[in-house]
């Protein structure tokens, strides 16, 4: 009984985190699956606002909980004193952000200022990977789990990457349903694995496509977030979740 009590006290926040990720996954993918039907009932802009009002607060709660409990559980390894690890983690995190935010291409649509649409992207970062969010989240999880070395960080990383892997399949199904053969043709020219389609000659990389305000905005965000990171950690801790 004592060992069971110790287990739950040690890993309780792990299960809470898994529950938060599952809740976000159901809400996020569930609303995405309902998009065509919902847009026909309430319109594209109102659907986008509703999607954001559900998804963003859930994501904020998830990451605040992560920041506050990142050192929970068992310390599996500690590499923070190893030379070069800090710089490697920072660099990997910066690259992760470049993959994570291709939505900045259409900020007007994200904010529902312009009519939101479902696009078949094949420029810039999407030539490298058709699902850059999966790659970005995987890199982010690797970087933070490597740095933290805790069972909580590892559990969270596995859950997040697993959900994003499901989201790749789910997203492809939705794109095929909406675009049909046009999506299948795009799928043949692209790959989920970074640079695979380019290496196989199915895709070309045009560096000039990366010279656009969206990428400049992401780069500025990366620098700002690095500067604000200690403030964000402190603010999260003050919420005591």
MARTIMI-372251 format. One record per residue (C-alpha): residue number from 0; residue in one letter; x, y, z. Coordinates in steps of 0.5 Angstrom, whole numbers, plus 2048, in hexadecimal, padded with zeros to 3 digits. Each point is the difference from the previous one (the first is absolute). Last residue first. Layout:
{nr:NUM, rest:A, x:X, y:Y, z:Z}
...
//
This chain:
{nr:240, rest:X, x:7FE, y:832, z:7EA}
{nr:239, rest:X, x:804, y:805, z:804}
{nr:238, rest:X, x:7FE, y:806, z:7FC}
{nr:237, rest:X, x:806, y:804, z:803}
{nr:236, rest:X, x:804, y:7FA, z:7FD}
{nr:235, rest:X, x:7FE, y:802, z:7F9}
{nr:234, rest:X, x:802, y:807, z:801}
{nr:233, rest:X, x:807, y:7FE, z:802}
{nr:232, rest:X, x:800, y:7FB, z:7FA}
{nr:231, rest:X, x:7FE, y:806, z:7FB}
{nr:230, rest:X, x:805, y:805, z:803}
{nr:229, rest:X, x:806, y:7FB, z:7FF}
{nr:228, rest:X, x:7FE, y:7FF, z:7F9}
{nr:227, rest:X, x:7FF, y:807, z:7FE}
{nr:226, rest:X, x:806, y:801, z:7FD}
{nr:225, rest:X, x:800, y:7F9, z:7FC}
{nr:224, rest:X, x:7F9, y:801, z:7FE}
{nr:223, rest:X, x:802, y:807, z:7FD}
{nr:222, rest:X, x:805, y:7FD, z:7FC}
{nr:221, rest:X, x:7FC, y:7FA, z:7FE}
{nr:220, rest:X, x:7FA, y:805, z:7FE}
{nr:219, rest:X, x:805, y:805, z:7FC}
{nr:218, rest:X, x:802, y:7F9, z:7FC}
{nr:217, rest:X, x:7F8, y:7FF, z:7FF}
{nr:216, rest:X, x:7FF, y:807, z:7FE}
{nr:215, rest:X, x:806, y:800, z:7FB}
{nr:214, rest:X, x:7FD, y:7F9, z:7FD}
{nr:213, rest:X, x:7F9, y:803, z:7FF}
{nr:212, rest:X, x:803, y:806, z:7FD}
{nr:211, rest:X, x:802, y:7FC, z:7FA}
{nr:210, rest:X, x:807, y:7FE, z:7FE}
{nr:209, rest:X, x:7FF, y:7F9, z:801}
{nr:208, rest:X, x:7FD, y:7FF, z:7F9}
{nr:207, rest:X, x:807, y:803, z:7FD}
{nr:206, rest:X, x:803, y:7F9, z:802}
{nr:205, rest:X, x:7FC, y:7FC, z:7FB}
{nr:204, rest:X, x:801, y:7F9, z:802}
{nr:203, rest:X, x:7FE, y:7FA, z:7FB}
{nr:202, rest:X, x:7FB, y:7FA, z:801}
{nr:201, rest:X, x:7FF, y:7F9, z:7FD}
{nr:200, rest:X, x:808, y:800, z:7FF}
{nr:199, rest:X, x:801, y:7FA, z:806}
{nr:198, rest:X, x:804, y:805, z:804}
{nr:197, rest:X, x:7FB, y:805, z:7FF}
{nr:196, rest:X, x:7FA, y:7FC, z:802}
{nr:195, rest:X, x:804, y:7FD, z:806}
{nr:194, rest:X, x:802, y:807, z:802}
{nr:193, rest:X, x:7FC, y:800, z:807}
{nr:192, rest:X, x:7FC, y:7FA, z:801}
{nr:191, rest:X, x:7F9, y:801, z:7FE}
{nr:190, rest:X, x:801, y:800, z:7F9}
{nr:189, rest:X, x:7FE, y:804, z:7FA}
{nr:188, rest:X, x:7FF, y:7FF, z:7F8}
{nr:187, rest:X, x:7FC, y:7FA, z:801}
{nr:186, rest:X, x:7FC, y:803, z:805}
{nr:185, rest:X, x:7FE, y:806, z:7FC}
{nr:184, rest:X, x:7FD, y:7FC, z:7FB}
{nr:183, rest:X, x:7FC, y:7FC, z:805}
{nr:182, rest:X, x:7FE, y:807, z:802}
{nr:181, rest:X, x:7FE, y:802, z:7F9}
{nr:180, rest:X, x:7FC, y:7F9, z:7FF}
{nr:179, rest:X, x:7FB, y:802, z:806}
{nr:178, rest:X, x:800, y:807, z:803}
{nr:177, rest:X, x:7FB, y:800, z:806}
{nr:176, rest:X, x:800, y:7F9, z:802}
{nr:175, rest:X, x:808, y:7FF, z:7FE}
{nr:174, rest:X, x:801, y:806, z:804}
{nr:173, rest:X, x:7FC, y:7FD, z:806}
{nr:172, rest:X, x:804, y:7F9, z:7FF}
{nr:171, rest:X, x:807, y:803, z:800}
{nr:170, rest:X, x:7FE, y:804, z:806}
{nr:169, rest:X, x:7FE, y:7FA, z:804}
{nr:168, rest:X, x:806, y:7FC, z:7FE}
{nr:167, rest:X, x:805, y:806, z:802}
{nr:166, rest:X, x:7FB, y:801, z:806}
{nr:165, rest:X, x:802, y:7F9, z:803}
{nr:164, rest:X, x:807, y:802, z:7FF}
{nr:163, rest:X, x:7FF, y:806, z:804}
{nr:162, rest:X, x:7FD, y:7FC, z:806}
{nr:161, rest:X, x:805, y:7FB, z:800}
{nr:160, rest:X, x:805, y:806, z:800}
{nr:159, rest:X, x:7FD, y:804, z:806}
{nr:158, rest:X, x:7FF, y:7F9, z:804}
{nr:157, rest:X, x:807, y:7FE, z:7FF}
{nr:156, rest:X, x:802, y:807, z:802}
{nr:155, rest:X, x:7FC, y:800, z:806}
{nr:154, rest:X, x:802, y:7FA, z:803}
{nr:153, rest:X, x:808, y:802, z:7FF}
{nr:152, rest:X, x:7FF, y:806, z:803}
{nr:151, rest:X, x:7FC, y:7FD, z:806}
{nr:150, rest:X, x:806, y:7FB, z:801}
{nr:149, rest:X, x:805, y:805, z:800}
{nr:148, rest:X, x:806, y:801, z:7FC}
{nr:147, rest:X, x:7FF, y:808, z:800}
{nr:146, rest:X, x:805, y:802, z:7FA}
{nr:145, rest:X, x:7FF, y:7FA, z:7FC}
{nr:144, rest:X, x:7F8, y:800, z:801}
{nr:143, rest:X, x:800, y:807, z:7FE}
{nr:142, rest:X, x:804, y:7FF, z:7F9}
{nr:141, rest:X, x:7FD, y:7FA, z:7FE}
{nr:140, rest:X, x:7F9, y:803, z:802}
{nr:139, rest:X, x:801, y:806, z:7FC}
{nr:138, rest:X, x:803, y:7FC, z:7FA}
{nr:137, rest:X, x:7FA, y:7FB, z:800}
{nr:136, rest:X, x:7FB, y:806, z:800}
{nr:135, rest:X, x:804, y:804, z:7FA}
{nr:134, rest:X, x:7FF, y:7F9, z:7FC}
{nr:133, rest:X, x:7F9, y:7FF, z:802}
{nr:132, rest:X, x:7FE, y:807, z:7FE}
{nr:131, rest:X, x:804, y:800, z:7FA}
{nr:130, rest:X, x:7FB, y:7FB, z:7FD}
{nr:129, rest:X, x:802, y:800, z:7F8}
{nr:128, rest:X, x:807, y:800, z:802}
{nr:127, rest:X, x:806, y:804, z:7FC}
{nr:126, rest:X, x:7FB, y:803, z:7FB}
{nr:125, rest:X, x:7FC, y:802, z:805}
{nr:124, rest:X, x:805, y:804, z:803}
{nr:123, rest:X, x:800, y:805, z:7FA}
{nr:122, rest:X, x:7FA, y:7FE, z:7FB}
{nr:121, rest:X, x:7FB, y:7FA, z:7FF}
{nr:120, rest:X, x:7FA, y:802, z:804}
{nr:119, rest:X, x:7FA, y:7FD, z:7FE}
{nr:118, rest:X, x:7FB, y:805, z:804}
{nr:117, rest:X, x:7FA, y:800, z:804}
{nr:116, rest:X, x:7FD, y:807, z:800}
{nr:115, rest:X, x:7FF, y:805, z:805}
{nr:114, rest:X, x:7FC, y:806, z:7FE}
{nr:113, rest:X, x:805, y:806, z:801}
{nr:112, rest:X, x:7FF, y:803, z:807}
{nr:111, rest:X, x:7FF, y:7F9, z:803}
{nr:110, rest:X, x:807, y:801, z:805}
{nr:109, rest:X, x:803, y:7FA, z:7FC}
{nr:108, rest:X, x:7FD, y:802, z:7FA}
{nr:107, rest:X, x:804, y:807, z:800}
{nr:106, rest:X, x:806, y:7FD, z:803}
{nr:105, rest:X, x:800, y:7FB, z:7FA}
{nr:104, rest:X, x:808, y:7FF, z:7FF}
{nr:103, rest:X, x:800, y:800, z:807}
{nr:102, rest:X, x:7FD, y:7F9, z:800}
{nr:101, rest:X, x:807, y:7FD, z:7FF}
{nr:100, rest:X, x:801, y:801, z:807}
{nr:99, rest:X, x:803, y:7F9, z:803}
{nr:98, rest:X, x:806, y:7FF, z:7FB}
{nr:97, rest:X, x:803, y:806, z:801}
{nr:96, rest:X, x:7FF, y:800, z:807}
{nr:95, rest:X, x:803, y:7F9, z:800}
{nr:94, rest:X, x:807, y:803, z:7FD}
{nr:93, rest:X, x:800, y:805, z:806}
{nr:92, rest:X, x:7FF, y:7FA, z:805}
{nr:91, rest:X, x:806, y:7FC, z:7FD}
{nr:90, rest:X, x:804, y:806, z:801}
{nr:89, rest:X, x:7FF, y:801, z:807}
{nr:88, rest:X, x:800, y:7F9, z:802}
{nr:87, rest:X, x:807, y:7FF, z:7FC}
{nr:86, rest:X, x:803, y:807, z:804}
{nr:85, rest:X, x:7FE, y:7FD, z:806}
{nr:84, rest:X, x:803, y:7F9, z:7FF}
{nr:83, rest:X, x:807, y:803, z:7FE}
{nr:82, rest:X, x:803, y:7FE, z:806}
{nr:81, rest:X, x:7FD, y:7FB, z:804}
{nr:80, rest:X, x:7FD, y:803, z:807}
{nr:79, rest:X, x:7F9, y:800, z:7FD}
{nr:78, rest:X, x:801, y:7F8, z:7FF}
{nr:77, rest:X, x:7FC, y:7FD, z:805}
{nr:76, rest:X, x:7FC, y:7FA, z:7FF}
{nr:75, rest:X, x:7FA, y:7FC, z:802}
{nr:74, rest:X, x:7FE, y:805, z:806}
{nr:73, rest:X, x:7FA, y:7FC, z:802}
{nr:72, rest:X, x:7F9, y:804, z:801}
{nr:71, rest:X, x:7FF, y:807, z:7FF}
{nr:70, rest:X, x:805, y:805, z:7FD}
{nr:69, rest:X, x:7FC, y:803, z:7FB}
{nr:68, rest:X, x:7FA, y:801, z:805}
{nr:67, rest:X, x:7FF, y:808, z:7FF}
{nr:66, rest:X, x:802, y:800, z:7F9}
{nr:65, rest:X, x:7FC, y:7FB, z:7FE}
{nr:64, rest:X, x:7FA, y:802, z:804}
{nr:63, rest:X, x:801, y:807, z:7FC}
{nr:62, rest:X, x:800, y:7FC, z:7FA}
{nr:61, rest:X, x:7FA, y:7FC, z:800}
{nr:60, rest:X, x:7FC, y:806, z:803}
{nr:59, rest:X, x:802, y:805, z:7FA}
{nr:58, rest:X, x:7FE, y:7FA, z:7FB}
{nr:57, rest:X, x:7F9, y:7FF, z:803}
{nr:56, rest:X, x:7FF, y:808, z:800}
{nr:55, rest:X, x:803, y:800, z:7F9}
{nr:54, rest:X, x:7FB, y:7FA, z:7FD}
{nr:53, rest:X, x:7F9, y:802, z:802}
{nr:52, rest:X, x:800, y:808, z:7FF}
{nr:51, rest:X, x:804, y:7FE, z:7FA}
{nr:50, rest:X, x:7FB, y:7FB, z:7FD}
{nr:49, rest:X, x:7FB, y:805, z:801}
{nr:48, rest:X, x:803, y:806, z:7FD}
{nr:47, rest:X, x:802, y:7FB, z:7FA}
{nr:46, rest:X, x:7F8, y:7FE, z:800}
{nr:45, rest:X, x:7FE, y:807, z:800}
{nr:44, rest:X, x:804, y:802, z:7FA}
{nr:43, rest:X, x:7FE, y:7FA, z:7FC}
{nr:42, rest:X, x:7F9, y:800, z:800}
{nr:41, rest:X, x:7FB, y:7FE, z:806}
{nr:40, rest:X, x:7FC, y:7FA, z:7FD}
{nr:39, rest:X, x:805, y:7FE, z:7F9}
{nr:38, rest:X, x:806, y:802, z:804}
{nr:37, rest:X, x:7FE, y:7FB, z:806}
{nr:36, rest:X, x:7FF, y:7FA, z:7FB}
{nr:35, rest:X, x:807, y:801, z:7FC}
{nr:34, rest:X, x:803, y:801, z:807}
{nr:33, rest:X, x:7FE, y:7FA, z:804}
{nr:32, rest:X, x:806, y:7FC, z:7FF}
{nr:31, rest:X, x:804, y:807, z:802}
{nr:30, rest:X, x:7FC, y:800, z:806}
{nr:29, rest:X, x:801, y:7F9, z:802}
{nr:28, rest:X, x:807, y:801, z:7FF}
{nr:27, rest:X, x:801, y:806, z:804}
{nr:26, rest:X, x:7FB, y:7FE, z:806}
{nr:25, rest:X, x:802, y:7F8, z:800}
{nr:24, rest:X, x:807, y:802, z:800}
{nr:23, rest:X, x:800, y:805, z:805}
{nr:22, rest:X, x:7FC, y:7FC, z:805}
{nr:21, rest:X, x:805, y:7FA, z:7FF}
{nr:20, rest:X, x:806, y:805, z:801}
{nr:19, rest:X, x:7FD, y:802, z:806}
{nr:18, rest:X, x:7FF, y:7F9, z:803}
{nr:17, rest:X, x:807, y:7FE, z:7FE}
{nr:16, rest:X, x:802, y:806, z:804}
{nr:15, rest:X, x:7FC, y:7FE, z:806}
{nr:14, rest:X, x:802, y:7F9, z:7FF}
{nr:13, rest:X, x:808, y:803, z:801}
{nr:12, rest:X, x:7FE, y:804, z:806}
{nr:11, rest:X, x:7FE, y:7FA, z:804}
{nr:10, rest:X, x:806, y:7FD, z:7FE}
{nr:9, rest:X, x:804, y:800, z:807}
{nr:8, rest:X, x:7FA, y:800, z:804}
{nr:7, rest:X, x:7FD, y:7FB, z:7FC}
{nr:6, rest:X, x:806, y:7FB, z:801}
{nr:5, rest:X, x:801, y:802, z:807}
{nr:4, rest:X, x:7F9, y:7FE, z:802}
{nr:3, rest:X, x:801, y:7FA, z:7FC}
{nr:2, rest:X, x:806, y:7FE, z:804}
{nr:1, rest:X, x:7FD, y:802, z:807}
{nr:0, rest:X, x:7FA, y:7FB, z:7FE}
//
